[in-house]
Amino acid sequence: MNAIAVERGETEPSLLDVPEPTPADGEVLLRTLRVGIDGTDFEVLDGNHGGFPAGDEYQILGHEAVCAVADPNGTDLTEGELVVPTVRRPAEGSHEFFERGEPDMAPPGTYRERGIEGAHGFMAEFVTTPAEFLVPIPDAFAETGVLIEPMSNTVKALELAFASRSLFEWDPERALVLGNGPLGLLTLAMLQPTVERSYCLGRRDRPDPTIDIIEEFGATYVDSRTTPVSEIADVHEPMDLVYEATGHAKHAYDTIDVLAPNGVGVLLGIPSEWTFDIDGGRLHRELVLGNKALLGSVNSHIRHFESAKESLETLPDWFLDRIITDVYSPTELEDAFDDSTDCIKQVIDFT
């Protein structure tokens, strides 16, 4: 079968002919329909994140998938049913976080991640996975269901943000999203019913489709080249919530300055190594005296996927029509993995 993978020693994806998998007991055989491409895939290709499955000379990419059940294999699922698989799986042995249903909180070394860390992904014609890691979705989500996995990460991040403010009444009115890529735009869309004013930071020149989307939501576009994060509170206003989706390490510390008292910043980007100077004492004081919080969030699990599925149903049609800009077949790898264009969300369609 066809699979899109990266081979050891390479930094570009290849279309490989690999054996079709056979489901074990409790596993389901899935026929892949669509797989989204995101920044993590490029980090895996560059060797900056994740790792190959043990003993294999290639890693199948992709973790944002929509699949159809090809063989339920004795599970409660039905043939032809559409599902979205979660990403994280236990490493060898039993781990308390998985037993408690909290794999998204498991520490490094206790898990594998499909298409990222130590496990093959979903960019193949067929894949297998235990049924417990599958979320059924409506047939209407066959094309847009690839957005559920990234949205689930935002669901979890916001859950953590609100949990960190749960000791007092916290009703965020002003939110800033750092990053106008697919995750940032999805988050901006998800925040619209919650906040009164929203902002989204990017580095693109007009005319640009992401800026058009930001402004159609009634949000304010902030160009980081003219207004750095550290100056946003002065130029615009302090923020109750900051959502970081850039992987730009300095933004983590600049976020402290942009937060209003009692505000919280959630970090999702994964930066490369970078040493720079900061005034640690001043930032420490800002956190303490302003009752501010800064926290990290990674991965998500079943309940976050379920909530993301519900959120997807509420997003406006015009937005869904415009965020998935490029759909490619598995043979169009060079174009599909070209991140230098003005595309927003690229998708591989295996149908």
N, C-alpha and C positions, 0 to 999 in steps of 0.2 A: 504494500500500500504506500501511497505518497505521504511524506511527512516533511515538515519544515523544521530544520534543526541547525545547530551550530556544532561544528566538529572541533575537537581539541586542537589548539594552536591557531584557530581561525577566529576572525572577528566579523565575518559576514555570514548570513544564513545560506543554507543549501537545501535543495529539494532532494530528499533521499528516498530510496525504496527500502522500506523496513518491513519486518514480519508483522502481520496482523495479530493483535493480542487476543488471548483467550481468557475469558473471565474465570476467576476462581470462585469458590463458594462464597456467597454473599456479595459478589461483585456483579456489576451490570456492564454489558457491552453497549457502548454508545457510538452512534454515527455522528460525526462532527458536522455541524451546519456552518457556523461562523465563529471566528476567533478575532478579538480585538488586539490591536498592537498599542502598547503604551511605553512610557519612559523606562519602566523596569526591564522590558525586553531589550532595549538598547544598552542598558547597564549590564545585562547578562552577556550580550554579544561582545561588549568591550572588556569583559572579565572583571568589572568593578563590583559585581554583586552576584551572590549565589554560587553554585558549584555543580559539577557534572554528577550524574548518578554513578555510584560506585561500580567500577569495572567496565563502564561504557566509554566508547570513544566519541560519542556524540550526545547531545541533549536536545530533545524535541522541545521547541519553544511554545509559548502561549499559555496564559492563565485566565483570560477573559473569554469564556466559551458559552455557546449555546449548542446543545446536542439533542438528538432524538434517540430514544431507547431502541436499540436494534435487537437486543436479546435481554429480557428481564431476568433470566437465569434463576427463576424461583423466588424472586423478590416481589414486593407488593406493587412495583411499577408495571406499566403496561407497554407493549410494543407500540412504537410511534409517539409515545408521550414526550413532550419537550421538557428539558431539564437544564439547569445551570449548575455546574459543579463548583464546590468550594475549592480552595487552593491548598490549605495546609493539611498534612497527614503526619501521623506519629512516626518517629524513627523506630528502629528495632526495639522491641520490648514494650512494656506497659508504662504509661506516663500519667501522672495524676491529673494534669491539666486536661488531657483528652477524656479521662474517665469522668471528670466533673463537667464535661461539655464546654471547656474553656480553652480550646487549642490556640485561639488567637492571643492568649496571654502566656503561652508556653515560652520558656527561655530558649535561646539559641542552643543547638545541640540535641534538643529533644524532639525535633520535627523535621520533616521534609516539606518542600513546597513545589507543587506541580509547575514545571516550566521555569523554575527559579533555582531552587536549592535541593540538589540530590534526587530529583525525581523528574521523569519526562512530563512535558506539558501536553496541551490539547491540540496543537497544530498538526493533526494527523487525521486521516480519513476515519479511523476507528480508535477508540480509547476505552480503557476499562477503569472502573473505580468502585469502591464499596458504595452500596446504595445509601448508606447513612450520610454521605457527603453530597447528596444531590437535592436540589430544590426544584420541584416541579413548577413550570410557568405556563401561562396561557399560550395557545397557538399564535395569538396576535403579537407575541413578543419574539417571533422567530427571527426578525431582522434587528430589533433594538435590544434584545436580551443581553447582548454583550456589554451593555452599560451597567448591568446589575452588579457585577463584581466591583468595579471602581466605585459605584454608588454605595455599596456595602461598607467600604472603607470610610466613607464620609459619615455614614450612619454611626459607625463605631466611634469615630473621632468626636462627633458631636455628643454622643452618649457620655464619653469620658469628660468632655468639657462641662456639661451640665452636672455630672456627678461631682466634679471638683468644686462646684458652686452650690451644692445642695444644702449647706449649713445655713444659708440665708436666702432671701427672696432675690432671685436673679432673673431678670427679664431683658435680655440683650436687645437693644434697639439699633445698634450700629455695628456692622460687620465688614471686615476686610478680608478678601481672598487674595492671597499672594500666588499668582500664576494664572495665566489665561489659556492654559492647555486644556485638554478634555476634562481632566479631573477638576480643575479650577472652575470651568464653566458649569459642569454638573453640580458642583457644590453651590455655586452662585444661584443656580436654578432651584436647588433644594432649599436654600435659605430664604427665598422670596416670601413665603407665607409667614416666616418667623420674625423677620427684622423690618424696621421702618426704612432704614437707609443702608445701602450696600455699596461697596467699592471693590474693584478688581484691578490688580496690578499686572502689568505686562511690559514687553519691550518691542512692541510692533508699531509700525507706521501706518497711518491712514492712507488709503482705504484698506480695511482689513475685516474679514468676516467675524473674527472673534470680538473685535471692538463693536461691530454692529450688533452682535448678540448681547453683549454687556449693556449697551445703551437701550436696546429694545426691552430689556428687563427693567429699565428705569434706574439702573446702577450707574456709577461714575467710573470711567476708565482712568487709571492712574499710570502714567508712563514713568517707569523707574529711572529712566535716563534724565528726566527733568525734575522728578520729585522722588528722591530716595525714600525708602521705608522709614528711616529715622526722622524724616521731615513731614510725614503725612499728617501727624497729629496737629502740627502747626498750620499746614497749608489747608487741610480739610477739617478734621476733628478727631479727637481720641476715639478709640474703638473698644466696644465691649467684648468683641470676639475677633480674633485673627486666626485664619486658617492658612497654613503654609503648605504649598504644594509645588515648590520650586527645586528643592534640594540645594539651594544656595545657602551655605552655612552661615554667612553673616546675617541673613534675615532672621535667624533664630534670636539673635541678641538685639537686633534693631526692633523686633517685635515688642520687647519689654517697654521701649520708649513710646510706641504708638498706642499701647493699651491704656484705657481709662482706668481709674481706680476700680477694683473688684473685677477687672477684665481677665480674660484667659486666652492664651495663645496655644494652638494645637499644631504640632509639627508632624508632617507626613513625609516630606522629602528626605531622601537619603544622599547626603553629600559625599564627595570624595575628600581625601585628606587636604586640609587647608589650615595653615597657621597664620593668625593675624592678631593684632593688638586690640584689646578692649579695656574699658575702664570698669573692671569687675566690681570694685567697691560701689560705684554709682549705680550700676545695674542691680546689685544686691540690695541696696537701699530702696530702689524703685519697687522691687518685688515685695519687700517686707512692708514698707510704709504705705504702699498702694494696695495691699491685699491682692496682688496680682498672682497669676499662675501661668506656668509654662510647662507643657507636658508633651510627650511623644506618643504616637499611636501607629500601630502597624497591624496589618492583616484584619480579618473579620471572620465571623462564623455564621451558623445557620440563621439565628434570629436577625442578624444584621442583613443577610441576604433576603430574608422574608420581608423585612421592613423596606429594603431597597426596591423590592418588587412592587410593593404598594406605592412607593414614591414614584416609580417609573410611570405608573398609571395616571398620576396627577400632572406630569410634566406636559406643557403645551405642545401641540402637534408641530407648530412652526419650529420650535426648538429641536425636537427630535429629527425633523426633516433636514436640519442644517448642521447638526453636530457631527453626524456620520457623513463625512465628505467624500471618502474614497473607498471603493470596494474592489478587491482584486481576487483573481484566481490564484491557486498555489503556484502556478508557473510564472507569475508576474512579481517575483521576489524583489527585483531591483527597484521597481517603482513602489511596491508596498512598503519597503523599509527605507525609503528616502524621506528623511525628516527635515530636508532643507526647503521644502515647498511651503506654501501657505495653507496646506491642508489642516484640518482639525483632528479628525479621528479616522484612522485607517483600519480596515477590516479585511481579513482573509475569508473568502466564501468558498467552502468546500463542496457546495452543491452544484 
